[in-house]
Amino acid sequence: MTTPARPLIAIPARFAASTSALRYAAEVNARALIEAVWRAGGEPATIHPTGSADTDVAARLARFDGVLLPGGGDLAPHRYGATDTHDNVYDVDDVQDDFDLEAARQALDLGLPLLAVCRGLQAVNVALGGTLHQDMGGPEREHRHVVHPVTVRRGTLLEQAVRAEKVEASCYHHQRVDRTGAGLAVTARAADDTVEGLELPGVQGWFTAVQWHPEDTAHEDPAQQGLFDALVRAARERLCR
């Protein structure tokens, strides 16, 4: 019996100045993220983040069955209309921003199943005209190295994926959504009212975004693995059409 092909999931790489096993600057993705997609039955494919022309990015993404926008450094504040840059903004890269923002727009336009994680959620929000708080107010208020409960809105794709109305979310972010982008609906919040989930009701295809890092605990938490399972399931359904 022939084994069904694994759906191809495009994951934009993140730039790294160095890695322990290579002699040069590298393009990487977190192993935990890759393994979560693999466990779900997908074929994770790291793609080179370059080319911001909409036709180029659309053509590249059209070869895949789904897209995962991962975490990473901060988006440049001017991308969402800010005139000043907070001192705590870090790891801004114009090439990365160009690609992620266009990938978000094109994945949604193409109806590709899309899961956006942490920076990925922020990229989708900004791509649709939303804004961000550049900093949540210092170490006592940020969500770095924090695992906390998140309340999930009933009837959302997020709830269907995690199969719960409250989950323990592993967070690592110092920024958060300010104004939501056009059409986006909030699907989850932390106790301090931070937006922890977004969806786009009525969008063609499957899409959900979370501000936390589900890959951190997906190997031991079925609710977090459920997000990757839902992405790959949607990608497989699209592949089989």
C-alpha positions as semicolon CSV with decimal commas, in nm:
position;residue;x (nm);y (nm);z (nm)
1;M;0,000;0,000;0,000
2;T;0,133;0,345;-0,095
3;T;0,197;0,581;0,194
4;P;0,015;0,912;0,142
5;A;0,244;1,203;0,063
6;R;0,312;1,436;0,349
7;P;0,171;1,786;0,285
8;L;0,449;2,039;0,223
9;I;0,454;2,311;0,488
10;A;0,660;2,621;0,402
11;I;0,838;2,778;0,701
12;P;1,035;3,098;0,633
13;A;1,385;3,075;0,776
14;R;1,521;3,309;1,041
15;F;1,862;3,469;0,997
16;A;2,130;3,374;1,250
17;A;2,470;3,540;1,282
18;S;2,628;3,200;1,358
19;T;2,556;2,845;1,466
20;S;2,778;2,598;1,649
21;A;2,813;2,355;1,358
22;L;2,859;2,599;1,069
23;R;3,137;2,841;0,980
24;Y;2,908;3,108;0,837
25;A;2,595;3,305;0,912
26;A;2,297;3,071;0,883
27;E;1,928;3,045;0,805
28;V;1,749;2,842;1,070
29;N;1,425;2,726;1,222
30;A;1,368;2,591;1,572
31;R;1,400;2,214;1,585
32;A;1,097;2,192;1,816
33;L;0,887;2,368;1,550
34;I;1,006;2,136;1,273
35;E;0,943;1,827;1,485
36;A;0,591;1,942;1,575
37;V;0,504;1,971;1,204
38;W;0,661;1,629;1,137
39;R;0,467;1,466;1,422
40;A;0,150;1,610;1,271
41;G;0,224;1,430;0,943
42;G;0,360;1,728;0,749
43;E;0,682;1,772;0,554
44;P;0,841;2,088;0,698
45;A;1,032;2,287;0,435
46;T;1,244;2,584;0,538
47;I;1,234;2,850;0,267
48;H;1,473;3,136;0,195
49;P;1,317;3,473;0,291
50;T;1,390;3,693;-0,006
51;G;1,194;3,874;-0,274
52;S;0,913;4,104;-0,168
53;A;0,733;4,142;-0,500
54;D;0,385;4,000;-0,457
55;T;0,402;3,789;-0,775
56;D;0,732;3,632;-0,671
57;V;0,619;3,541;-0,320
58;A;0,280;3,418;-0,443
59;A;0,444;3,189;-0,701
60;R;0,682;3,046;-0,443
61;L;0,411;2,979;-0,186
62;A;0,175;2,828;-0,444
63;R;0,407;2,524;-0,460
64;F;0,323;2,438;-0,098
65;D;0,018;2,296;0,079
66;G;0,041;2,516;0,390
67;V;0,247;2,789;0,554
68;L;0,381;2,834;0,907
69;L;0,502;3,182;1,003
70;P;0,734;3,128;1,302
71;G;0,863;3,349;1,582
72;G;1,166;3,573;1,554
73;G;1,288;3,927;1,612
74;D;1,081;4,244;1,609
75;L;0,919;4,405;1,308
76;A;1,050;4,753;1,228
77;P;0,813;5,002;1,396
78;H;0,778;5,208;1,078
79;R;0,600;4,907;0,926
80;Y;0,297;4,995;1,138
81;G;0,327;5,373;1,124
82;A;0,537;5,443;1,434
83;T;0,770;5,742;1,403
84;D;0,996;5,651;1,698
85;T;1,166;5,326;1,791
86;H;1,158;5,197;2,150
87;D;1,498;5,112;2,300
88;N;1,392;4,750;2,355
89;V;1,314;4,678;1,989
90;Y;1,565;4,418;1,868
91;D;1,681;4,205;1,573
92;V;1,502;4,411;1,308
93;D;1,581;4,293;0,955
94;D;1,430;4,462;0,650
95;V;1,460;4,155;0,428
96;Q;1,288;3,938;0,690
97;D;1,013;4,198;0,734
98;D;0,954;4,235;0,360
99;F;0,919;3,863;0,313
100;D;0,709;3,783;0,620
101;L;0,460;4,062;0,556
102;E;0,417;3,964;0,192
103;A;0,403;3,593;0,278
104;A;0,121;3,667;0,525
105;R;-0,077;3,861;0,264
106;Q;-0,023;3,607;-0,012
107;A;-0,096;3,298;0,200
108;L;-0,430;3,452;0,298
109;D;-0,507;3,560;-0,061
110;L;-0,420;3,215;-0,196
111;G;-0,629;3,040;0,067
112;L;-0,328;2,842;0,190
113;P;-0,367;2,693;0,538
114;L;-0,169;2,928;0,763
115;L;-0,052;2,899;1,122
116;A;0,122;3,211;1,258
117;V;0,326;3,194;1,579
118;C;0,444;3,487;1,797
119;R;0,620;3,722;1,548
120;G;0,410;3,546;1,285
121;L;0,090;3,668;1,452
122;Q;0,231;4,019;1,466
123;A;0,330;4,002;1,098
124;V;-0,024;3,905;0,996
125;N;-0,169;4,182;1,211
126;V;0,062;4,444;1,059
127;A;0,013;4,307;0,706
128;L;-0,359;4,374;0,747
129;G;-0,309;4,728;0,875
130;G;-0,287;4,664;1,249
131;T;-0,041;4,811;1,497
132;L;0,173;4,687;1,787
133;H;0,277;4,807;2,131
134;Q;0,654;4,827;2,083
135;D;0,717;4,722;2,443
136;M;0,483;4,592;2,712
137;G;0,641;4,797;2,990
138;G;0,962;4,628;3,100
139;P;1,051;4,296;3,267
140;E;0,769;4,313;3,521
141;R;0,503;4,324;3,248
142;E;0,648;4,142;2,947
143;H;0,576;3,779;2,862
144;R;0,930;3,645;2,831
145;H;1,003;3,303;2,981
146;V;0,642;3,290;3,101
147;V;0,398;2,999;3,104
148;H;0,051;3,123;3,186
149;P;-0,315;3,039;3,125
150;V;-0,480;3,176;2,813
151;T;-0,856;3,187;2,767
152;V;-0,975;3,071;2,425
153;R;-1,294;3,200;2,266
154;R;-1,554;2,934;2,200
155;G;-1,649;2,846;1,844
156;T;-1,315;2,947;1,693
157;L;-1,071;2,747;1,483
158;L;-0,830;2,788;1,773
159;E;-1,071;2,618;2,011
160;Q;-1,126;2,338;1,760
161;A;-0,750;2,286;1,733
162;V;-0,662;2,288;2,104
163;R;-0,996;2,134;2,212
164;A;-1,011;2,351;2,524
165;E;-1,133;2,688;2,646
166;K;-0,819;2,743;2,853
167;V;-0,463;2,637;2,776
168;E;-0,122;2,677;2,938
169;A;0,076;2,890;2,693
170;S;0,455;2,916;2,678
171;C;0,530;3,278;2,590
172;Y;0,838;3,470;2,487
173;H;0,746;3,821;2,373
174;H;0,783;4,181;2,488
175;Q;0,546;4,327;2,227
176;R;0,175;4,276;2,174
177;V;-0,112;4,373;1,948
178;D;-0,239;4,728;1,986
179;R;-0,496;4,781;1,707
180;T;-0,609;4,470;1,522
181;G;-0,577;4,458;1,145
182;A;-0,872;4,475;0,907
183;G;-1,118;4,190;0,962
184;L;-0,918;4,017;1,235
185;A;-1,102;3,882;1,539
186;V;-0,943;3,817;1,879
187;T;-0,968;3,448;1,971
188;A;-0,766;3,433;2,294
189;R;-0,646;3,660;2,573
190;A;-0,416;3,638;2,873
191;A;-0,526;3,748;3,219
192;D;-0,370;4,093;3,162
193;D;-0,586;4,129;2,847
194;T;-0,295;4,076;2,607
195;V;-0,421;3,946;2,273
196;E;-0,299;3,586;2,246
197;G;-0,491;3,469;1,939
198;L;-0,625;3,607;1,610
199;E;-0,835;3,473;1,324
200;L;-0,988;3,617;1,008
201;P;-1,354;3,509;0,989
202;G;-1,467;3,436;0,636
203;V;-1,118;3,396;0,494
204;Q;-1,071;3,138;0,222
205;G;-0,883;2,844;0,372
206;W;-0,777;2,768;0,730
207;F;-0,597;3,033;0,937
208;T;-0,523;3,090;1,302
209;A;-0,251;3,281;1,487
210;V;-0,120;3,259;1,843
211;Q;0,107;3,498;2,031
212;W;0,267;3,215;2,229
213;H;0,504;2,936;2,121
214;P;0,309;2,608;2,097
215;E;0,622;2,425;1,981
216;D;0,777;2,470;2,327
217;T;0,545;2,215;2,487
218;A;0,382;2,038;2,190
219;H;0,582;1,721;2,257
220;E;0,404;1,677;2,591
221;D;0,084;1,882;2,562
222;P;-0,181;1,752;2,317
223;A;-0,352;2,093;2,313
224;Q;-0,038;2,259;2,175
225;Q;0,035;1,976;1,930
226;G;-0,326;2,016;1,818
227;L;-0,237;2,344;1,645
228;F;0,017;2,172;1,422
229;D;-0,219;1,880;1,365
230;A;-0,492;2,120;1,252
231;L;-0,255;2,299;1,012
232;V;-0,138;1,976;0,852
233;R;-0,492;1,837;0,838
234;A;-0,608;2,147;0,650
235;A;-0,306;2,123;0,419
236;R;-0,381;1,756;0,347
237;E;-0,744;1,835;0,265
238;R;-0,627;2,103;0,022
239;L;-0,372;1,864;-0,129
240;C;-0,641;1,601;-0,187
241;R;-0,884;1,834;-0,363
